[in-house]
Amino acid sequence: MTSFLQALIDATSAGAVYALAALGIGLVFGVLRLANFAYGEIITASAYTLIIVWPINPVLAVLGAAVVGVAVALLMNYAVFSWLRSQSAATLLIASFGLSILLQRIYEGIFGANVLSASVASGLSTSVNLGGVRLNLLSVVTIVLAAVLLVGVQLFLTRTSIGLQVQAASADFRIARLLGVRSGLVIAVTFAISGFIAAAVAFVLTVQSGTVGPSFGVQPTLFGLIGAVIGGLRNLRGAVVGGFVVGVALSLLTSWLPPEINPFRTAFVYLLVIAVLVLRPNGLFSAGAGKVRT
Amino acid sequence: MMRRDRKAQGLVPVPEWVGDAWTIAAPLGLLYLVTAVASGVSSSARVDLGYMLVNLVIVVGLSIFVSNSGVLSFGHLAFVAIGAWTMSLLTIPVNMKDSIMPELLPVLRDASLPPLVAVLVAAVVGGVVALLAGAALMRLHGLEAGIATFALLMLVVQVLTYSTALGPRSGQSMVGIPQSLDLQSMLVIALLMVVVAWFYSRSRSARLLRASRDDITAAPASGIHVTKHRIIAFAISGAVAAVGGALWAQTNRVVQASQFNLDFTFTTIAMLVIGGMFSLWGAVVGVIVVSVLNHVLGLLESGLQLGGVIVSLPSGSRLIIVGLVLIVVLILRPGGLTGGREARWPLRPKLALGLSRNS
């Protein structure tokens, strides 16, 4: 029973990380129809900041990671994606794929192909014993952080003028523009928020691993993106839940699969993804009936 | 009908079939020319030439599906991996297989075929897997199709990485693949695959599929069974990609599941997109342009003497520059270098073209 609880908490925290990644990706997708594959390189940039600056000054490292995340996201927007706004979703995805590979090589050129390590917030890696249940402090912090960010984004989208404009642009970009939504500003704000969320993901992942390499952000982005797609990219809540489900599934499969087939856990997740897409082509949580899009 | 109109106007100086034949003669001729020139340049050019021919087969395979269906696939390396695996398992000597893959299935352990037959078997295996996968996935559109095909690639890579019944233990690679096809025979196979793609693109099925690519609402309404034609295209393109994988195995001669990664996927997609992803001509031009660029950048990375000055680029700049080229092409010329058109007979008068479009 207690081991079940522990596995459940670990799974929730893994799910929370991918839910955050899916949130960051889904927000931008909503306004721009861009499934940003290069989101991982925003995470990586923040992670490098954390690992390099943390030994000097932890507060500066956290602030720096947030600033770098937002700055890289905005840079991506202005340097690449603002030129491609009128293109199809497929073209945007290919461009972001190219950008992702390009940035990975640039990181490799700057920081080397090997991983850099530093123990970030090592205090969080300890566990506390709560009535027989071993609670990993980081898992708890991850869950709380994700909850705070989710609520924050929700409040921003529903309670602020610019948030409402983001929602309007997600619903129908052209009409929103006609109604006076400042599209450039809305896109920039969305990118900035997604960059901030990427920094939060980087924080959790660097505390977990203590290392960063050029392709650090690929894995969480991949699973976040996959989660967002199976949850339904056109619906932010669906995307977040999708990311969460993928994280939970990965974590539970890791702890429950018998050792002889455990190496195949990722294969199972991908099989699950294909099954979901085949059965529910528009995502698990999409309300609308099958609308054809190409 | 079009032909009669133009004839009546007396504006076509060459028969239509010349223009048609040119759409296959141009890619074949260009490929032959590049191979002939590159094989005479240097030994390092010949090595890169081998990889160019391999990539050409892979990208032509990819384009059979993408250019006709308009659906993006991020997963064709799955069939490349399957082709490479088939080729390796069928051509590595049995005693060598015993030492690197002790837990291999007995059937695979004892199987041994001549290289050209092994390439054919690879095509069949790749085609069958693509047919089955396509039957499941081809109802999907756009982004969902992209993610689903990518999931297929990851699934295949994971299985090939960890299954000791099908290959070496994870982290180890298959070695001892004999290099049995020289550049000449690789060129012949590559030309043959271009011909396959061309004949397919002129088939009824491909024309119907392109109708669905151009208008996904009107095509089914006109009675076109889009899913069926997508599955056909997917199976053929999987078979051709698997041939590319077989050639890759005997060119690279060290095969490991982790090689079928994002960088490789990116390279093939970049080639297709830079050339123009909606035509066979685009696929061929893209592969040649990126390969030549890669070769030159490779020379620069190892330091090239240019008039007394040694120019050198840091290693790893190849992918950065290819990535930059891809993004610039997408911004300035979203249809790719060829604009998504097939090769056009160069001597065609501009006037006739303009009028025939209006008629």
HADDOCK unambig.tbl for C-alpha pairs under 7 A between the chains (distance, minus, plus):
assign (segid A and resid 83 and name CA) (segid B and resid 331 and name CA) 6.27 0.50 0.50
assign (segid A and resid 84 and name CA) (segid B and resid 331 and name CA) 5.99 0.50 0.50
assign (segid A and resid 90 and name CA) (segid B and resid 142 and name CA) 6.80 0.50 0.50
assign (segid A and resid 90 and name CA) (segid B and resid 143 and name CA) 6.83 0.50 0.50
assign (segid A and resid 95 and name CA) (segid B and resid 327 and name CA) 5.63 0.50 0.50
assign (segid A and resid 98 and name CA) (segid B and resid 266 and name CA) 6.98 0.50 0.50
assign (segid A and resid 98 and name CA) (segid B and resid 323 and name CA) 4.96 0.50 0.50
assign (segid A and resid 98 and name CA) (segid B and resid 326 and name CA) 6.79 0.50 0.50
assign (segid A and resid 98 and name CA) (segid B and resid 327 and name CA) 6.85 0.50 0.50
assign (segid A and resid 99 and name CA) (segid B and resid 323 and name CA) 6.42 0.50 0.50
assign (segid A and resid 101 and name CA) (segid B and resid 263 and name CA) 6.97 0.50 0.50
assign (segid A and resid 101 and name CA) (segid B and resid 323 and name CA) 6.97 0.50 0.50
assign (segid A and resid 102 and name CA) (segid B and resid 319 and name CA) 6.27 0.50 0.50
assign (segid A and resid 102 and name CA) (segid B and resid 320 and name CA) 4.51 0.50 0.50
assign (segid A and resid 102 and name CA) (segid B and resid 323 and name CA) 5.42 0.50 0.50
assign (segid A and resid 105 and name CA) (segid B and resid 316 and name CA) 6.18 0.50 0.50
assign (segid A and resid 105 and name CA) (segid B and resid 320 and name CA) 6.25 0.50 0.50
assign (segid A and resid 226 and name CA) (segid B and resid 147 and name CA) 6.77 0.50 0.50
assign (segid A and resid 229 and name CA) (segid B and resid 144 and name CA) 6.68 0.50 0.50
assign (segid A and resid 263 and name CA) (segid B and resid 162 and name CA) 6.49 0.50 0.50
assign (segid A and resid 264 and name CA) (segid B and resid 158 and name CA) 6.71 0.50 0.50
assign (segid A and resid 264 and name CA) (segid B and resid 159 and name CA) 6.97 0.50 0.50
assign (segid A and resid 264 and name CA) (segid B and resid 162 and name CA) 7.00 0.50 0.50
assign (segid A and resid 267 and name CA) (segid B and resid 155 and name CA) 4.88 0.50 0.50
assign (segid A and resid 267 and name CA) (segid B and resid 158 and name CA) 5.66 0.50 0.50
assign (segid A and resid 267 and name CA) (segid B and resid 159 and name CA) 6.86 0.50 0.50
assign (segid A and resid 270 and name CA) (segid B and resid 151 and name CA) 5.28 0.50 0.50
assign (segid A and resid 270 and name CA) (segid B and resid 154 and name CA) 6.96 0.50 0.50
assign (segid A and resid 270 and name CA) (segid B and resid 155 and name CA) 5.86 0.50 0.50
assign (segid A and resid 271 and name CA) (segid B and resid 155 and name CA) 6.79 0.50 0.50
assign (segid A and resid 274 and name CA) (segid B and resid 148 and name CA) 5.62 0.50 0.50
assign (segid A and resid 274 and name CA) (segid B and resid 151 and name CA) 6.65 0.50 0.50
assign (segid A and resid 277 and name CA) (segid B and resid 148 and name CA) 6.96 0.50 0.50
assign (segid A and resid 278 and name CA) (segid B and resid 136 and name CA) 6.65 0.50 0.50
assign (segid A and resid 278 and name CA) (segid B and resid 137 and name CA) 6.34 0.50 0.50
assign (segid A and resid 281 and name CA) (segid B and resid 140 and name CA) 6.27 0.50 0.50
assign (segid A and resid 293 and name CA) (segid B and resid 141 and name CA) 6.04 0.50 0.50
assign (segid A and resid 293 and name CA) (segid B and resid 142 and name CA) 6.49 0.50 0.50
assign (segid A and resid 294 and name CA) (segid B and resid 141 and name CA) 5.11 0.50 0.50
assign (segid A and resid 294 and name CA) (segid B and resid 142 and name CA) 4.62 0.50 0.50
